[in-house]
């Protein structure tokens, strides 16, 4: 009775609308834990988790700056909430709830940004005035969030007058957010717009996932690990318990990987490569063992192969499948796309079975697929190359300059419209301007992932760091692909792993449908080769390449480029440090 009484008390506190949101959130979490410990009524604690996740969205409301929303999510009890809720739902055999907990509780900030940037064309055909009002409020909210972020993080000098204006701006943002919510409620009262700007529901997503590929969501939690696979010819959802893998296994593999990469800098130079591959000054553990092969082998045995078997994907296959991966928890930091057994005569790896992409959430994929009905081949192709091999105060990148020169020659000979911005001309203002104009952008430079302030992650150009918070001001409805030939552009923050708070996902938020990014420092000497083979395949420039781009888009072109690099340098641990970090996000 004591636990039953406690659960009811926490439930009443969570439902008390006059209480502060943070207190209601804590009460709902305690309600969920207490109700679950009773072990009597699955629906009670699942209801509690549903309320907790909805309250997180309110705690990170759009009246706050984007940076402040991220800082509110730094709380460990919040960051782990969707995984905990999903694990509880899996244990109760409620797959629908598990999926929706993961979709609604992750990537909250990116979803808010997406909603503000969503065109209201369909709504305007029914209520033009309402669509216009929403569009105007959306612009003001986005601008307020980014403008306030510049003040809060100290990006602009703050004089006394500006300090006095902070409270006024905060009040204005709160009023805008209230107005936005009121307009959304009005839109959702219109017939056919009940779910306007809400995350797609489970059954709706099952219908929308392309039958030509699979989407795999993997939940990693201390209580259990599970996968949900959607798509394929059967158009049904499949629950796959990962009984051979645990949360502690994922943490152990991440730590082992971090140990291997510990001595790496930003974008690795030629000299650093020689040290890494053991020709001089390499560390004993790299010469005496194969830690990368160990990591990728365990990912294959315990995670990827059980999923392939459940999907009845047998191989290796000449007819590659398409898989979009949406991992959670510490698995976000591990290269699922490269999983395999590489230490035998007959190697087996995911590259032999499928072309892989990553997505922050399945809703992200559905939205990206719906952004344009035309294929990229029906669109105008124009590319801007932003290169900076000699950023002030940073080591030179001779390979980056080679990459820039190669791309100029490649695009020029193929008669592809392009612009090359390099050296002193490669300024933050110029890059931002070109992002508004060109559908494809290629960065070849130093980059940094700021784990404390994710929106301050960025690329080093001639006049400073072009940061993500600034790039979010870009609006280009025809944006197609961002190739980030720099280091650590897909490595997020361990406290925000469910938010995908890194440059790779950030470029999807900017508006690009696809991103090529890197999990760790890339080897300068191979950057040009990967880029050359990638674009040769994507734009069908070289008849000797696989032309997987025509079947799988930019994901296929990256698959082709990495396969060619593997064929050249092999699958040793040292070689893996060169080709494993490249990954594709989006469509």
N, C-alpha and C positions, 0 to 999 in steps of 0.2 A: 504493500500500500504506500510505503514511503516514496518509492520511485514513481508510482503512479501520480501521487500528489505533487511531487516535484515537477514532473513532466507537465502537468496541468498549469502549475504556477508559471513555469517558463513560457508555456504556450500563451497564457494570458498576457504576459509581459511583451512577448513578441508581437501580439496583435494590437497592442495599445498604441494607436496612431498618434496620440499626443506626446508620446515619449520620444527622446532624441533617437535618430536613426542608428547611431552606433550602439546604443543600449539595446534597441530592438534586435539588431543583428547578433549581438552576443547572446541575448536571450533565446533567439531562434536556434543558434548553434547548440546551446545547452539543452534546449528542448529536444533537438534531434539526437544528441548523444544519450540523454536520459531515456527517451522513448525507445531507442534502439537497444539499450541495456536491459529493458524490460522483456524484450523478445516476444512480445505478444501480437503486436499489430504493425505489419509492414507499412501500411498506408499512413500511419500516424507520423513515423519518423521521416518517411519520404516527403510528406507534406511539410514537415519542418525544414528539411533541406531545400525544398522548392522555395519556401519563403525566404530562407537565408540568402539564397542566390539572387532572388529578386531585390533584396535589400542592399546587396553589394552594388548593384547597378545604381541604386539611389545614393549610396555613400560616395560613389564616384560620379556624381551628377555633372552635367554640362555647365552648371554655373561656376564650376571650379576650373582653374587652368589645367591644361593637359598634364603638365608636370606635377601638379598637386594631386591629380587623379592617380597618377602612377605612385606617388609617395604614399597615398592612402592604401594602395594595394600591396605595399611592402610588408604589411603585417602577415606573419607566417600563417596565422589561423585563417586569414582571408585567401592567401595565395593557394593554399592546399584544399580549400573548401570544395571546388568542383570535383576534384579527384576523390575526396572522401565521400562525397555524396554519390558519385558514380559507383564507387566500390560497394557502398551499401545497397544500391539498386541492383547491381549485378548479383550480390549475395541473395537478394530477394527474387531473383530471376525476372526482374522488371527491366527489360532491355530498353524499352521506349524511354523510361525515365532516366536511365543511365546515360543514354545518348543526349537527351535534352539538357541534363545537368551540365555535361561537358560543353555543349554548344552555347548555352546561355551564360555559363560562368567563366568562360575564357575569352581572351582578346576583347575585353569590354571597351577599352579606349579606341581600338581600331574600328570596332563596330560603330561607335559614336561618330567618329570622323567620317566613316562611310555613309552613315545616314544623313549627315549634313551635306554631303557632296552628291547624293542621289538625285538625278533629274526627276522632276515631278510631271513628266509628260502625260502619263496616264491619268493622274489626278486632274490636270489642267483641262482634259477633255470633258470632265464632269463638273468641275468647279474652278474656273480660271482664277477667280479672286483668292480663293483659299490657297491654291498652288502658288500664286505670286507672293502671298503673305508668308507662307512657309519658306519659300526660296529666299526671301529677304532676311527673315529671322535666322535662317541657316548661315547665310553669309556673315551676319553680324556676330553670331555665336562663335563661328570658326575664327573670325578675326579677333574677337575679344580674347579667346583662349590663347592664341598665339601672341597677341600683343602683351597680354598680362604675363605670359611666360617669359618674355624678354625682360620684364621688370623684375619678376620674382627670382630668376636665376642669375641676375646681375649681368645680363648680356648687354644692356645699355646702361650708360652712366645714370645714376639716380640722384638728381638734385632735389632740394627740399620741396620744390613745387610738385615734382613727380610723386614724391612720397605722400604728399597730401592728397594726390589724386587716386592712390591705390584703392582706398575704401570706396570712393565714388565709382570706380570701374567695377569693383566687386559687386556693389549694389546693382549696377546696370546689368552685369552678367546674370545675376540672380533673377532679375526681372525678365531678361531675355529667355532664360531657361523656363520660367513659368509660362511665358507666352508660347514658347515652343510646345510644351506639354499640352496646353489648352488647344492649340491648333491641331496637334496630333489626335487628341480625343475627338475633336470635331470631324476630322477626316475619317476616323475609324467608325463613326456613326453612319457614314455613307454606305449604302448597300454595295457589297463587293470589296470594301476596303477595311474589313474587320481586322486584318493582320498587317495593315499598312506600316512599313518600317519596323516590323517585329521580326525576330529570327524565324526562319522557316521551321515548321514543325517536322517531327520525325517522319510521318507518313508522306508529307509533301516532298521532303528531301529524297526519300526512296524513289519517288516517281521521277525526280529531276536529275538524279545522278546518271551520267551517260552509261549506256549499256556496253559501250566499247571499252570501258575501263573499270577499275575498282578503286574504292575509297576505303582506307583502313585507318580507323581511329584506335589508338592504343592508350589505355589508362594504366598508369603506374602509380600504385599506392602501397603503403606499408601493409595493408590488410590483404591485398590480392592484386593480380595483374590480369587484364583482360583486353581483348580486341573486339571491335565491331567492324565487320566488312560489309560494304554496300556496293551495289552495282553489279556489273557482269550481265550475262545473257538472261539470268533468272530474275533479275530485278527484285531481289529480296535481301533482307538483312540477315547476317549470320553472326552469332555470338561465338567467339573463340577464346575460351579460358587459356591463359598462358601459364600453365602449371609448372613449367620448368624455369620460370623467371620471377625474380622478386625485386622489390624496391631497393633492397640492399645490394643486389647484383648490379643494378643500374648505377648506383652511387659508386660502387667499387670500380666499375669499368670507366666511369667519368674520371675518377681519381687517377687511375692508371694512365688514361689518355692525357690528363693534365701533366702528369709526371714526364711523359714522353715529350710534350710540347713546352715544358717549363722554360727552356732556354731560348725559345724563339722570340724574335723581335716583331716588328710590324710586318711589312711586306718583305720577305726574306731576300737578301741579296746573294749574288754569286758566291761571295766569300763565305757567307753563312751556310750555304748549301754544302760546300765542301766539308765544313765541320760536321754537318748533320749526317751526311752519308758515310762518314768515317774515313775520308782520305787524310784528314788531319784534325786533331783535337776533339774527336767525338767522345761522347761519354761512354763508359764501359757497358752500361745497360743496353745501349743501342747495338753494340757489337756482339754481346753475349746472349741476347734473347730476341724474341720477336713479339714485343708487346702489342703492336698494331694487329698482327695476325691473330693474336690471342683475343683481342677485343672483337674483331670482325667475325672470328670463328664462333664466339659465344653468342653474338647477336644472331648469327645464322641458325645455330643449333636450337636456341631457346626462344627466339622471337620470330624471325622471318620464315624459316622453313615450316614450323607448325602452321603459320598463316597460309603459306602457299599450298600446303597439303589440304587444309580445310577448304580452300577455294578450288581444289582439284586442278591447280596449275602445275603441270608436270613438265619436266624439261631435262636439260637445257633446251631452249626452243628457238627455232629459226623465225617463228612468228611471235615476236615479242608482244607482251601485254603492257598495258598502261596502268600504273598504280600511283595514286596520290596518298601520301602518308601524313597523318596528323597525330604525332606523338605528344605525350604529356610528361610532366615531371622531369626527372633527370635524363630520361630517354631523349629529350629535346636536344641534348648536347652530344649525342652519339650518332655516327654516320650509318643509319639504317640502310641507305642507298647502296653502300659498299659491302654489306654483310656477305660473308662467304667463307669457305674453307680454302686457304691458299697454300698450305704447306704440303700438298701431295702432288703426285704426277697428274692426277685428274682433278684439277681445281674445280670447284663449283661455287658460284656466287650469284647474287641477285641480278648483276649485269647480264647474265645469260638468260634470264627469265623475263625481265621487265624493264621498261623505261620508267624511272621514278621521278616524282615531284613531291614537294612538301607544300602543305597548306596550313595556315594558322587554325582554321576551323572549316568544317564542311560548308557552312553558310558562306564563307569567303569564296569557296570554289563555285558554288551555285551562282553567286553574284558576278564573279568574273566571267563565267560562261555566258551569262546573260547580258554582259556589257555591250557586246557587238555580235550581230548575226552574221556579219561577213567574216570570212577567214582573213588571216593576215596577208594572204597573197592577193586578195582583192583590194587591199588598202594601198595607199601610196606609201612607198618605202623611202624614208629619209633618215639618215643617221648623223648624230653629232658625237664626235670623239673628244672627250675632255681628258687631256693628259698632262701630268705634271711629274716629271722624273727628277726635278731638282727643287723640291719644296723648301723654302727657307727654314734652316735649322734642323733639317732631317737628312739622313743619309741618301745619297743619290741612288736612283733606280735605273741602271743602264738598260735592263730588260724592258722597263716600261717605255723608254724611248724607242727601243727596237720594235715594240708592240705598236706604238703609235705610227711609226714609219711604215710598218707592214700593212696596217689597216688603210692608210692613205693610198698606198699602191694597189691594194686589193679592191677597194671600192672604186677607185679611179678607173682601173682596167675593166671592171665589170659594169661601168657606167651607172653606178648607184649614186643617187644624190646624197652628198655628205658634206659635213663641215668639220674641220679639225681645229680645236681650240687648245693651244699648248703654250708652255713657257709663261712669259709675263702676261700674255693675253688671257690665260686661263684663270680668270678672276671669279669670285663668287657671284657677282652681278651678271657676268656674261653667261656663266653656266645656268643660272636661274632663267635667264631670258631664253636660252636655247632649249631648255626643258619645256618651255611653253610652246615651242615651234616644232621640234623634231619628235617623231614617233619612237625612235630608238636612240638610246644614249649609252655610251660606253665610257666608263671611268677607268683610267689606268694611272694609279697614283697611290700614295700612302693613305691609309684610313685608320680610324680609331673607333672602337666600341666603348662608349662611356657607360660603365655599369652602374654608376651612381645616378647619373642623369641621362637616361636613354635618348632623350631628344637632342642631347648635345653630341651624340655620335655623328661622325661625318667624314668628309674627304678633305685632304690638305691640298689647297691650291696656292696660287702665287701670292695671294693677299690674305691668307688665313684659312680657317677651317669652315667649309660649307657644311652646316649642321642640319640635321634632320628636321628640327623644328622650323627652320627657314624653308626647306624644300617642300614642307607641307602647304606652303602658300601657293605652290604651283597648281594650275588647273589646265589640263590638256586632255580633252575627251578622246583624243586619238592615240594617247600614249600606249605603246605596245610592249616594249621590252627595255629593261635596264640591266646591262651587263656590268657588274661591279668587280672589275679586275683589281682588287685590292684585298687586304687581309681582314679576317674576322668579321666580315660583313653579315654573317648569319649566326653570330654567337651572341646570345642574349645574356640576361642577368639571372643568376640562380634563384633570386627571390621573386623574379617576375617571369618565370619560365612559361607560365600559362598565358602571358600577354604577348609573347613573340616580340619583345621590345628590342629589335635590332634593325640595322639598315636594310636587310633583305626584305623583311616584312613591311618595313616603313615605306619602301618604294612601291609596294602594292597599295598601301594607303594613299600615297601620292597620286596613284591612278594608273600605274603600269600593270598590264595584265600578266606579265611574267618577269621574273628576276633570276639572273644567274649570280650567285653569291658564294661566299667561302666560309667554312667553319673555323679555319685558323689561318695562320700566316701562309701565303702561297710562295712558291719558289720563283724568283724573278726570271730565271733563265727559261722557264717553261710557259710563262704567261703568254708570250707571243704565239707559241705553237697552238695552245688551247684556243686562243681567240681566232687564229687563222682558220683552223679546222672547223670551229663552230660556225663562223659566218659562211665558209665555203659550203657547208651543208645547209644552213638555214636559207640562204639566198640562191642555192643551187648554182654556185659559181664554178665549182670544180666537179667534173663528171666522175672523178675517181673516188669521191666520198660516198658514204652510204645513202645520203639524202633521206635520213630518218625525219628530218624537219618537215617534210611534206606530209608524213603520217602523224607525227606527234608534236609538231610545232617546235618551239625553242627547246623543250625538254629532250626531244629526240636528237636535236643537233648537239646538245651538250653530251648526251650519251655517246654519240658518234665520236665527238672530239676526245672524250676521255678514253674511249676504247682504243683509239689510235695512239694516244699517249701511253696507255698500258702496254700495248704491243711493242712499243719502242723501248720503254725503260723497265718493264716487268712488274712483279708483285712482291718484291722484297719489302721489308719494313721501311727502308730508306725511300724506295720508290713510292710507297703508299703515302708518305708525307707530301708527295708532289701532287698526286691525282685524287686522293680521297677527299680533300676539303671542298672541292667544287660541288655545288648542288644547285638544283633548280627549284624555284618556288612559283606557284600559280599555274597558268595554263599556257 
